[in-house]
Amino acid sequence: METVYVVKGMTCGHCAGSVTQELSALPGVEHVDVALETGQVTVKSAAALAEEAVREAVDEAGYELVGTAK
């Protein structure tokens, strides 16, 4: 399953690394790809992730989950 999230506040490679690390730690996450220029984070997972779990992981990295991309 692939879901694209919009994350606010990421500006550099360190930002992307922090978000990637936190999201990769969630159960079932197989791959995380961050596009700094758009603020979009693509997460590939074995099953749907609870949005609250994704929000908490992004918060832990120091950024804000805006929602999913349309």
N, C-alpha and C positions, 0 to 999 in steps of 0.2 A: 504494500500500500504506500502511496506517495501523497504527502500533504505539504502544501506551501504555506508558511506562516509569514507574517509581516512583523519585524522586530524593529523597534525605535531605539536610536542612540548608538548604533554601531558605526564606527568611523575608520577603523584600522584593522590590520591583521591580527593584533592581539585581541581585539573585540571579537572577531570571527572565531579565533581559537577558543576563547572563553565560552562562547555560546555553543560551539561544536562540542567541547568537552562535557559541558553540563547535559546537553541533549543526548549525547552518545551514551551517557550513563543510565538513561531510562531503559527499563526492560523492553525488549523487542525492537529497539532501534538498530537498524543495520547500516545506515549511512546518513550523514548530514552534509549539506552543501550550502554555504553562505555566499550570497551575492551582496557585497557591501554597497554597491552603487544603487541598488533598489531596496535594500533592507529586507530582502526576501530570503527565507531560510527553508530549503527543501529537505524534508525528513522522509527517509524511506524506512518503513517498519513492517514487521511481520503482521501486525494487526493495528487497528485504529488506536490512537493514543488519546487518553483523556486530556481535554484541553487544559484542565486545571493542573495536571502534572507537567505539561509543556510550559504553562505560565510560571509555575514554581521554579522550573529549571532555568528559564530565561531570567527570572528575577534574581536567582542565585548568582547568575553570571553578571548581574548588574545592569540589565537592560529591561525594556518594556515590551511585552507581547501585545501588539495592536489587535491581532486577529489572524484569520486565514485570508490568503489572497483569493480574489474572485476569479 
